[in-house]
Amino acid sequence: MDALAKQLLEIKAKVEKLAAANDALRDENIRLVNENKRLTETLDIQKNTIKDLEEYNKIIKIAGGLHLSKTDVREVKLKINEYIREIDRCIARLSE
């Protein structure tokens, strides 16, 4: 009977160990699903930003033949710099 009780205790310990491992894996899975969702949202934002910048670039190319005042050129440069900073922030968030 002692051998049977010993085997039962060993099996119980293994089951508890497997249950703990299962819980840890479930927690990890939840964390990874949330991270995947966050990264997907960030990627969508970046895709939209790129699309907007490409459209803006087309407009700038079309307007390239127009003569802009120094104030207009400065405003365009400031806006482009703003977009670049936004892209850099998105890239930094993806790198986390």
C-alpha positions in Angstrom: 0.0 0.0 0.0 2.9 2.4 0.6 4.1 2.0 -3.0 0.6 2.8 -4.3 0.3 5.8 -2.0 3.8 7.0 -3.1 2.8 6.6 -6.8 -0.4 8.5 -6.2 1.5 11.4 -4.5 4.0 11.4 -7.5 1.1 11.5 -10.0 -0.6 14.3 -8.0 2.6 16.3 -7.9 3.0 15.9 -11.7 -0.6 16.9 -12.3 -0.1 20.0 -10.1 3.1 20.8 -12.0 1.3 20.5 -15.3 -1.6 22.6 -14.1 0.8 25.3 -13.1 2.6 25.2 -16.4 -0.8 25.3 -18.2 -1.8 28.4 -16.2 1.5 30.1 -17.1 1.1 29.3 -20.8 -2.5 30.7 -20.7 -1.2 33.9 -19.1 1.5 34.1 -21.7 -1.0 33.5 -24.5 -3.2 36.3 -23.2 -0.2 38.7 -23.0 0.9 37.8 -26.5 -2.7 38.2 -27.9 -2.9 41.7 -26.3 0.6 42.6 -27.6 -0.4 41.4 -31.1 -3.5 43.6 -31.0 -1.5 46.6 -29.9 1.1 46.1 -32.6 -1.6 45.6 -35.3 -3.3 48.9 -34.3 0.1 50.6 -34.4 0.8 49.1 -37.8 -2.6 50.3 -39.1 -1.9 53.8 -37.8 1.5 53.8 -39.6 -0.1 52.5 -42.8 -2.6 55.4 -42.7 0.2 57.8 -42.0 2.2 56.5 -44.9 -0.8 56.7 -47.2 -1.4 60.3 -46.1 2.3 61.2 -46.7 2.3 59.6 -50.1 -0.8 61.6 -51.0 0.8 64.7 -49.6 4.0 64.0 -51.6 1.9 63.8 -54.8 0.4 67.1 -54.1 3.8 68.6 -53.4 5.1 67.2 -56.7 2.2 68.7 -58.5 2.6 72.0 -56.8 6.4 71.9 -57.5 5.7 73.8 -60.6 4.0 76.6 -58.7 6.0 79.3 -57.1 5.4 79.4 -53.4 6.2 82.2 -51.1 8.9 81.8 -48.4 6.1 81.5 -45.8 4.4 78.7 -47.7 7.6 76.8 -48.1 8.4 77.2 -44.4 4.9 75.9 -43.5 5.3 72.9 -45.8 8.7 72.1 -44.3 7.3 72.3 -40.8 4.4 70.0 -41.7 6.8 67.5 -43.3 9.0 67.6 -40.1 5.8 67.0 -38.1 5.0 63.9 -40.1 8.5 62.6 -39.8 8.4 62.9 -36.0 5.1 61.1 -36.0 6.6 58.3 -38.1 9.6 58.1 -35.8 7.3 57.8 -32.7 5.4 55.0 -34.4 8.6 53.1 -35.3 9.8 53.6 -31.7 6.6 52.1 -30.4 6.9 49.1 -32.7 10.5 48.6 -31.5 9.3 48.2 -27.9 
